[in-house]
């Protein structure tokens, strides 16, 4: 197994209507899963930074993650 940390990335999540979301954890998991390029990629959330309200209803959140890839078995490509 030849695991290599490919990179650390950042995603800015803007929630336009804070009252309309059911679970912030589900949104963060959704963002994490969208960072995968191959099926065997491992994406670990490093940190979540809440910048707070931008307007009366919207929030701005920064998600920092690490992506690891097994270069011996990368899996199939993910097509969105």
Secondary structure, DSSP 4 states (H G I P E B T S, - for coil): --EEEEEEEEEEEEES-GGG-S-HHHHHHHHHHHT-SBTT-EEEEEEEEEEEESSSS-EEEEEEEEEEEETT---PBP--
